[in-house]
Every structure is written in structure tokens, then in C-alpha cells.
């Protein structure tokens, strides 16, 4: 596939979607309503697509022109198919990362959308540049699965089936078994370990690889989780729970920085659509009815600003992002 020709004076629009498991319903609902209420097909509106974990899965739906309403119904179904079957305690203890859930259901879910397609076959459908993130835990390296529009992606992974790339991007430790790279013992797992919010990655690849003019970049970034704080209490020493919370805290800190840095870089050329309230008990594998209802409320309160950004109308003085003051003070 030939590299995309970037017009020097044309706005270059990127859609980024964070990881977050079933909390991805927050993003799916907004994208679904953009089409239903305003007739906006996000595939046509954007030039490049970057996703992590559930964000990669959602983008695969968009790029392969699948029905988002079907995906929305799957996300809110209880019990959710992907997380409906747990491994036995013995199998969890024997697994690589104490994986709670059977990987087969995640694989089946992915296959219903991309079947057995190779990267090249998927690219013929997608046509536009895309990046999905994962992590090579064995070699402690980031993994970027990318379309052939890009030179600086992990070329050795282009022989991977697209379903395997999506599985690797979504294989969160403690939830699913990682992907084992063919021909090696390398363990490939969730991209959220280093790029749960892939905005900075998107900016770097657009400028450094596609040679897009920085001033032409505009990004809509969808998040699934409020990331302002994560209460961690180590006063009683370290237990398995506190160790898990420490890992989570470091990942959230990284995501907070990515939000902060991308806001400084892009200013009013970034629209961040992300929850602004905390919901106790929400997990990658479980979302509350309260959270599902909140996705509807948040949409009603923010859809006009999102629409204005996408359609480039009245661009100034919109509340694009929570802001660095709220994020860091």
C-alpha cells in the first residue's frame, strides 16, 4: 500500500481511543450517537486512527465499517461474553499473569469482526493509516502494530494476523493470557502498560513518520476513565492488593502525564472526551448501570461542543479539556 500523500495546508485529523475494557462503552455510545443524531461517520471525518486495548478494538470496528450499535449492545450485556467465564484458581496460578478469564472468549469476540484477516487484507478494507499498541514484556519494549503507511513501526509484527494484534493490545495482565510471539518466547501484552492514552504516540508518528505539519494536526481523544486520582494507602504495609494498586497508580500517573502533555502541545486543537466522575466498583471486566447511564448524560451535556470541534464551527472558547489546573492541583 502506497504511503499517504499529506497535503501541506490541509488539516490532518486523528481519532485516538484509550484502553479501558468494558468502560469503552463510554466511547462507543458517543460515536454511535454522532452517526444516529448528526449523520457523522467518524471514518470519513478522520485521517488517522490510533488505539490501545479496547480502543484498538473499537477502531477495528470503525475501520472495517461494522455496526457500532451491535458492539454497544455487546458491551452492556450482562454477563458480558468476553468476561463470562473465569479460569479455575489452579489455572490462574499456573498462568503467566494469574489470568482470571478464559482467553477463548476474547478471541471469539475479535474474530467475529476481523475473522482470519492478515494485515494486508485488513488494510485493503481500512485504507487509512492506523496504529494499535501493545507491550513486549520479555524485551521491555513498546510494540506498535501499524499499517504500511508507516515506516517506523515494528515491521516484524506485520506477519501477525490482525486478530492477534488486537488480542495482544487487549491482553491486560491479571485478566487474560498474553500473546506469545511466533518463533520466540516473547510475551506480548496490553498496550495500556505504556500508552493507555495514545495521543502522544499519534502526534509523534504523524509528524515523524507521515511528515504532517504540526500546526495542521487536530485530535479527538476518547477516554474511558476518570484519571484525576487513585487513592493508595500504604500505611499498613504491602499486601497483594497494595502492590496491585501501586502498579495501577503508576499507570494512571503515566496517563495523566500524557493528557497533560498533549494539552500543552495542541491546546485548542485537542478535544478530550472522557468521564469526569468516579464510579466505584467499575473494572475492565464490569461496569455498573450507573456508569452506563452516565455515558448518556455526559453525551447530552457535551455533544454540542464535540460536534462544533468536528465540524469546525465556532472553534474558540470551548471547554476542550479538564485543563492542567484541575489535572495537577
Long-range contacts (C-beta under 8 A, 24 or more apart in sequence): 1-120, 1-123, 1-124, 1-147, 1-148, 1-149, 3-148, 3-149, 3-210, 4-47, 4-128, 4-129, 4-149, 4-210, 6-210, 6-211, 6-212, 6-213, 8-213, 8-216, 9-213, 9-216, 10-216, 11-216, 11-217, 11-218, 12-47, 12-48, 12-206, 12-210, 12-212, 12-213, 12-216, 12-217, 12-218, 13-45, 13-46, 13-47, 13-48, 13-217, 13-218, 13-219, 13-220, 14-46, 14-47, 14-48, 14-49, 14-50, 14-202, 14-206, 14-217, 14-218, 14-219, 14-220, 15-42, 15-45, 15-46, 15-48, 15-49, 15-50, 15-59, 15-62, 15-219, 15-220, 15-222, 16-49, 16-50, 16-51, 16-55, 16-197, 16-198, 16-199, 16-202, 16-219, 16-220, 16-221, 16-222, 17-50, 17-51, 17-52, 17-54, 17-55, 17-56, 17-58, 17-59, 17-198, 17-221, 17-222, 18-52, 18-53, 18-55, 18-192, 18-196, 18-197, 18-198, 18-221, 18-222, 18-223, 18-224, 18-225, 18-255, 18-274, 19-52, 19-53, 19-54, 19-55, 19-56, 19-169, 19-170, 19-172, 19-190, 19-191, 19-192, 19-196, 19-224, 20-53, 20-54, 20-55, 20-196, 20-223, 20-224, 20-225, 20-284, 21-53, 21-54, 21-172, 21-175, 21-224, 21-283, 21-284, 21-285, 22-54, 22-75, 22-80, 22-82, 22-83, 22-283, 22-284, 22-285, 22-286, 22-287, 23-54, 23-224, 23-225, 23-275, 23-282, 23-284, 23-287, 23-291, 24-54, 24-55, 24-57, 24-58, 24-75, 24-224, 25-72, 25-75, 25-76, 25-287, 25-291, 25-292, 25-295, 26-222, 26-223, 26-224, 26-274, 26-275, 26-291, 26-295, 26-298, 27-55, 27-58, 27-222, 27-223, 27-224, 27-273, 28-58, 28-68, 28-71, 28-72, 28-75, 29-72, 29-295, 29-296, 29-299, 30-222, 30-273, 30-295, 30-299, 30-303, 30-306, 31-58, 31-62, 31-68, 31-222, 32-68, 32-69, 32-72, 33-299, 33-303, 34-303, 34-306, 34-307, 34-310, 35-68, 37-303, 38-307, 40-307, 40-310, 40-311, 43-128, 45-310, 46-128, 46-220, 47-128, 47-129, 48-128, 48-129, 48-130, 48-131, 48-202, 48-205, 48-206, 48-210, 49-128, 49-129, 49-130, 49-131, 50-130, 50-131, 50-132, 50-133, 50-198, 50-199, 50-201, 50-202, 50-205, 51-130, 51-131, 51-132, 51-133, 51-169, 51-198, 52-132, 52-133, 52-169, 52-190, 52-191, 52-192, 52-195, 52-196, 52-197, 52-198, 53-133, 53-169, 53-170, 53-172, 53-190, 53-191, 53-192, 53-196, 54-170, 54-224, 55-198, 55-222, 56-132, 56-133, 56-165, 56-166, 56-169, 56-170, 56-191, 57-110, 57-113, 57-166, 57-169, 57-170, 59-130, 59-132, 60-110, 60-113, 60-114, 60-122, 60-162, 60-166, 61-113, 63-122, 63-125, 63-126, 63-128, 63-130, 64-113, 64-114, 64-122, 64-125, 64-126, 65-125, 66-113, 74-109, 75-287, 76-287, 76-292, 80-285, 80-286, 81-105, 81-108, 81-109, 82-106, 82-109, 82-285, 83-175, 83-285, 83-286, 95-177, 96-177, 96-178, 96-187, 97-173, 97-174, 97-177, 97-178, 97-189, 98-174, 99-173, 99-174, 99-175, 99-176, 99-177, 100-174, 100-175, 100-285, 101-175, 101-176, 101-285, 103-167, 103-171, 103-176, 103-177, 106-167, 106-170, 106-171, 106-176, 107-163, 107-167, 110-163, 110-166, 110-167, 110-170, 111-163, 114-162, 114-163, 114-166, 115-163, 116-161, 116-163, 117-161, 117-162, 117-163, 118-159, 118-161, 118-162, 119-145, 119-147, 119-148, 119-158, 119-159, 119-160, 119-161, 119-162, 119-165, 120-148, 121-162, 122-162, 123-147, 123-148, 129-210, 131-198, 131-201, 131-202, 131-205, 132-165, 132-166, 132-169, 132-191, 133-169, 133-191, 133-192, 133-194, 133-195, 133-198, 133-201, 134-165, 134-168, 134-169, 134-171, 134-179, 134-188, 134-189, 134-190, 134-191, 135-188, 135-189, 135-190, 135-191, 135-193, 135-194, 136-181, 136-186, 136-187, 136-188, 137-178, 137-186, 137-187, 137-188, 137-189, 137-193, 138-184, 138-185, 138-186, 138-187, 139-186, 142-191, 142-194, 142-195, 143-168, 143-188, 143-191, 144-201, 144-205, 145-169, 146-205, 149-210, 150-205, 150-209, 150-210, 151-209, 152-205, 152-208, 152-209, 157-181, 172-284, 174-244, 175-284, 175-285, 192-251, 193-251, 194-254, 195-258, 196-251, 196-254, 196-255, 196-258, 197-221, 197-223, 197-255, 197-258, 197-259, 197-262, 199-258, 199-259, 199-262, 199-270, 200-258, 200-261, 200-262, 203-262, 203-265, 203-266, 217-266, 217-269, 218-266, 218-269, 218-270, 218-309, 219-262, 219-266, 219-269, 219-270, 219-271, 220-271, 220-273, 220-306, 220-309, 220-310, 221-262, 221-270, 221-271, 221-272, 221-273, 221-274, 222-273, 222-274, 223-259, 223-272, 223-273, 223-274, 223-275, 224-274, 224-275, 225-274, 225-275, 225-282, 226-274, 226-275, 226-276, 226-277, 226-278, 226-279, 227-252, 227-255, 227-256, 227-259, 227-274, 228-256, 228-278, 228-322, 228-326, 228-327, 256-327, 256-328, 259-321, 259-322, 259-327, 260-324, 260-327, 260-328, 263-320, 263-321, 263-323, 263-324, 264-324, 268-315, 268-316, 268-318, 268-320, 270-320, 270-321, 271-305, 271-306, 271-309, 271-310, 271-318, 271-320, 271-321, 272-320, 272-321, 272-322, 273-302, 273-306, 274-322, 276-322
